[in-house]
Amino acid sequence: MNSATVRSLLVRGMLAGIGAGLLALVVAYLLGEPRVDAAIAYEDAHSAGEPAMEIVSRSLQSTAGLATGVLVYGVSLGGIAALAYCFALGRVGRFSPRATAALLSGVALVAVYVVPFLKYPANPPSVGDPETIGKRTTLYFLMMALSVLLAVAAVIVGKRLAPRLGTWYATVTAVLGFAVAVGLAYAFLPAVNEVPEDFSATLLWQFRLAALAIQLTLWTSFGLLFGHLAERLLNPKPVTAAVRETASDPAPETAASAS
């Protein structure tokens, strides 16, 4: 793959990231923001002192701030995923450009978000000790890094086992190995549970489902959008026979004048 193709895929990946970010923004605003408001109301009701002065108003956070964060995240995701796609295309199997994009998006959703989420799920405001935020952030990104590395290792193992076991059994073996390794990481990494006893379990569950829905929308829409753009770039539709004949045969007037 030459540099011009890589550059074109990078641009298309960022454009697909913007489109996916816009769809995720709608989900975040409709599903996530009401839960955030409810959690902030709980925090204000249980605050011992006066509420802290807002540097940025809540209305700005839930509109322009949310849009900026989600779209920047979408563009960054699109660029990184496009570069990973350039490396994966043709190396993970004989898939079409569109199928490779869908496969990459699905694996990335699981490795980058779902696996860390199951160990350290998202929490709304008022959940979590402010003094442990550094520790919790470190543990989350450590789990994410382990998940991505284990996913890459599983792909490599599956490729090497395929000639001996066949594609199906090699894939099953690689997935099982990935699951076992992730289970060991879950067991050895410390758990974090700082949810207040009187915090609404329903609100916590709804917030986490909303966070999962946002990521599911983002990665799914990115895979579909980028797959379509990559397919058009790498496998353009062939010119039909009628168009070829029209392009190759001289027009009747030209032929008559030539004779």
Secondary structure, 3 states (H helix, E strand, C coil): CCHHHHHHHHHHHHHHHHHHHHHHHHHHHHHHHHHHHHHHHHHHHCCCCCCCCCCCCHHHHHHHHHHHHHHHHHHHHHHHHHHHHHHHCCCCCCCCHHHHHHHHHHHHHHHHHHHHHHHCCCCCCCCCCHHHHHHHHHHHHHHHHHHHHHHHHHHHHHHHHHHHHCHHHHHHHHHHHHHHHHHHHHHHCCCCCCCCCCCCHHHHHHHHHHHHHHHHHHHHHHHHHHHHHHHHHHCCCCCCHHHHHHHHCCCHHHHHHHC
